[in-house]
Amino acid sequence: MSEMQEASVAPASLSTKDDAAKTNALIAYGLMVVGMFTGVFWIVGAIWAMVKKGEAQGSVFEDHYTNIIKTFWWGLGLSILGAMLSVIVVGYFMLLAVWIWSIFKIVKGLAKITSNKAYHG
């Protein structure tokens, strides 16, 4: 295809339900990104995803909500464990690993959702 033909090809449009699910997942991801540095927005992003997950059932982006919620709960649990283990040095390494893992999961989700793809698709 020539450059002009490529530019005129429109991406597949999303249904209203898919568009709303994408927007809500992007809000949750955004809140969690801010929460990586503030903490409180991490919780707000997870709650947003939990509340909006039902509305996203059957949409292309449904598994993004599962990713957000699992990242929150695993991150919270492992962070609590890391904080308890910070009495010994290994806890600090665990907290760093959880933070890096969370960044990976969120960035992967953002990369997929901005390409209109399912998280595991």
BELGIUR-V151280 format. One record per backbone hydrogen bond with DSSP energy under -1.0 kcal/mol. CO is the residue of the C=O (numbers start at 1). NH is the residue of the N-H. E is the energy in kcal/mol with one decimal. If there is no record, write none. Layout:
co->CO nh->NH e->E
co->CO nh->NH e->E
This chain:
co->2 nh->6 e->-2.3
co->3 nh->7 e->-1.9
co->4 nh->8 e->-1.2
co->15 nh->19 e->-2.8
co->16 nh->20 e->-2.3
co->17 nh->21 e->-2.4
co->18 nh->22 e->-2.6
co->19 nh->23 e->-2.4
co->20 nh->24 e->-2.5
co->21 nh->25 e->-2.1
co->22 nh->26 e->-2.6
co->23 nh->27 e->-2.1
co->24 nh->28 e->-2.2
co->25 nh->29 e->-2.9
co->26 nh->30 e->-2.7
co->27 nh->31 e->-2.6
co->28 nh->32 e->-2.2
co->29 nh->33 e->-2.3
co->30 nh->34 e->-2.2
co->31 nh->35 e->-2.3
co->34 nh->37 e->-1.6
co->34 nh->38 e->-1.4
co->35 nh->39 e->-1.7
co->38 nh->40 e->-1.2
co->39 nh->43 e->-1.1
co->40 nh->44 e->-1.9
co->41 nh->45 e->-2.7
co->42 nh->46 e->-1.7
co->43 nh->47 e->-2.6
co->44 nh->48 e->-2.6
co->45 nh->49 e->-2.1
co->46 nh->50 e->-2.4
co->47 nh->51 e->-2.6
co->48 nh->52 e->-2.3
co->49 nh->53 e->-1.2
co->56 nh->59 e->-2.4
co->59 nh->62 e->-1.2
co->61 nh->64 e->-1.3
co->62 nh->66 e->-1.0
co->63 nh->67 e->-2.0
co->64 nh->68 e->-2.5
co->65 nh->69 e->-2.6
co->66 nh->70 e->-2.7
co->67 nh->71 e->-2.6
co->68 nh->72 e->-2.1
co->69 nh->73 e->-2.6
co->70 nh->74 e->-2.8
co->71 nh->75 e->-2.2
co->72 nh->76 e->-2.9
co->73 nh->77 e->-2.6
co->74 nh->78 e->-2.7
co->75 nh->79 e->-1.9
co->76 nh->80 e->-2.3
co->77 nh->81 e->-2.2
co->78 nh->82 e->-2.6
co->79 nh->83 e->-2.6
co->80 nh->84 e->-2.2
co->81 nh->85 e->-2.3
co->85 nh->88 e->-1.5
co->85 nh->91 e->-1.5
co->88 nh->91 e->-1.6
co->89 nh->92 e->-1.3
co->89 nh->93 e->-1.0
co->90 nh->94 e->-2.0
co->91 nh->95 e->-2.5
co->92 nh->96 e->-2.1
co->93 nh->97 e->-2.4
co->94 nh->98 e->-2.5
co->95 nh->99 e->-2.1
co->96 nh->100 e->-2.5
co->97 nh->101 e->-2.6
co->98 nh->102 e->-2.5
co->99 nh->103 e->-2.1
co->100 nh->104 e->-2.3
co->101 nh->105 e->-2.4
co->102 nh->106 e->-2.4
co->103 nh->107 e->-2.9
co->104 nh->108 e->-2.6
co->105 nh->109 e->-2.0
co->106 nh->110 e->-2.7
co->107 nh->111 e->-2.5
co->108 nh->112 e->-2.2
co->109 nh->113 e->-2.9
co->110 nh->114 e->-2.2
co->112 nh->117 e->-2.3
co->113 nh->116 e->-1.6
